[in-house]
Amino acid sequence: MGPLPGRMKGMVQMARGLVALVAAAVIFAGTVAEVVVMAIPRRR
């Protein structure tokens, strides 16, 4: 077990963090879009 497994573990953690960040951003954007789409017809 040299330095490679540690580097791989770090990369996996970084990738997981990025995926979680992207997923949260997509969910947030989708929620905001849904609220906006639902709010526009009621105003008009």
C-alpha positions as CSV (number, residue, x, y, z in Angstrom):
1,M,0.0,0.0,0.0
2,G,1.9,3.0,-1.3
3,P,0.9,6.6,-1.9
4,L,-1.5,5.6,-4.7
5,P,-4.4,4.2,-2.6
6,G,-4.4,7.4,-0.5
7,R,-4.4,9.6,-3.6
8,M,-7.3,7.5,-5.1
9,K,-9.2,7.8,-1.8
10,G,-8.8,11.6,-1.9
11,M,-9.9,11.7,-5.5
12,V,-13.0,9.6,-4.8
13,Q,-13.9,11.9,-1.8
14,M,-13.4,15.0,-4.1
15,A,-15.6,13.4,-6.8
16,R,-18.3,12.5,-4.3
17,G,-18.2,16.1,-3.0
18,L,-18.5,17.5,-6.5
19,V,-21.4,15.1,-7.3
20,A,-23.2,16.0,-4.1
21,L,-22.7,19.7,-4.9
22,V,-24.0,19.3,-8.4
23,A,-27.0,17.3,-7.3
24,A,-27.9,19.9,-4.6
25,A,-27.5,22.7,-7.2
26,V,-29.8,20.8,-9.7
27,I,-32.4,20.1,-7.0
28,F,-32.3,23.7,-5.8
29,A,-32.6,25.1,-9.4
30,G,-35.4,22.7,-10.1
31,T,-37.3,23.7,-7.0
32,V,-36.8,27.4,-7.8
33,A,-38.0,26.9,-11.4
34,E,-41.0,25.0,-10.2
35,V,-42.0,27.7,-7.7
36,V,-41.5,30.4,-10.4
37,V,-43.6,28.4,-13.0
38,M,-46.3,27.9,-10.4
39,A,-46.3,31.5,-9.3
40,I,-46.4,33.2,-12.7
41,P,-49.9,32.0,-13.8
42,R,-51.4,33.0,-10.5
43,R,-50.1,36.6,-10.8
44,R,-51.6,36.9,-14.2
